[in-house]
Amino acid sequence: MDQQKIETGVRLILEGIGEDLNREGLLETPARIARMYEEICGGMGEDAKEHLQKTFTVTDGGMVIERDITFYSLCEHHMLPFFGKAHIAYIPDGKVVGLSKLARTVDVFARRLQIQEQMTAQIADAIMEYLKPKGVMVVLEAEHMCMTMRGIKKPGSMTQTVALRGAFVDNVDLQRQFYETNR
């Protein structure tokens, strides 16, 4: 990430909205924002494989569900935050991954400029590719600041996206089991 370019861009934005770059409260703002973007867009250089390659053998193939994984991302259209919860279920095919690795996988895709629909699919595809389960289901629920603080201004509106892979695609009973567990 090029911090100098970010700082220059922030200075241009501040000038563009009529701010005084020499005002005490803004003197270090460009550097602070550059550091912030390095943190919240840190998923750009990460690969989910790093988190999903360490697996453990299991003999039981029961559904594994991790829910309420908090995430924060930036809408690629307005660069405003969207945030919410991710819920993931997968059916192991002899291998499981440490539970923290599912949360880390969510962060890999959340910490970049993103749209929720794409992020949902990316998480499901990464789990399928690297963990090779019988199936995976990913549900994201998020509030988008581009809808709540600007534009239509509908605070509290939640967007839900779903990605189904493998055994979950045509199996309504598996989907129902997942949703019933998420109540």
Secondary structure, 3 states (H helix, E strand, C coil): CCHHHHHHHHHHHHHHCCCCCCCHHHCCHHHHHHHHHHHHCHHHHCCCHHHHCCEEECCCCCCEEEEEEEEEEEECCCCCEEEEEEEEEEECCCEEECHHHHHHHHHHHHCCEECHHHHHHHHHHHHHHHHCCCEEEEEEEEEEHHHHCCCCCCCCCCEEEEEEEECCCCCHHHHHHHHHHCC
